[in-house]
Amino acid sequence: MAHDPQMLKGVLSLLLLSVLREEPGYGYGIVTRLKAAGFEDLAEGTVYPALARLESAGLLQSHLELSASGPARKYYRTTPAGVAELAARGRAWRSLVAAVDTVTGAAPPGNEGKSA
């Protein structure tokens, strides 16, 4: 299923911080991991600028590693500030989803098809 590009843009930082909290990664590898998680329409051209913004904000740290299959790769990992930001953004996201569900009448996860 294709995701709304504007919605995806709004949660991209949350996704990147989440993926990189689990394991450091490089641009193409991060895109591959996100596509495997259901974001098939995610473009590399969207991810690289977002990684640069997160690094500039001190939420990610990078280093170069030699690659056997080409040029050195820039690997990213979350910083302590990035972990704290991930927690804050995660809370904000869950609050937003709950509010949207309240307005739209969506059933909470696990309550689909149950009547009151």
Secondary structure as UniProt FT lines:
FT   HELIX           5..22
FT   STRAND          25..26
FT   HELIX           27..36
FT   TURN            37..38
FT   TURN            40..41
FT   HELIX           44..56
FT   TURN            57..58
FT   STRAND          60..67
FT   TURN            68..69
FT   STRAND          70..78
FT   HELIX           80..104
FT   TURN            109..110
FT   TURN            112..113
//
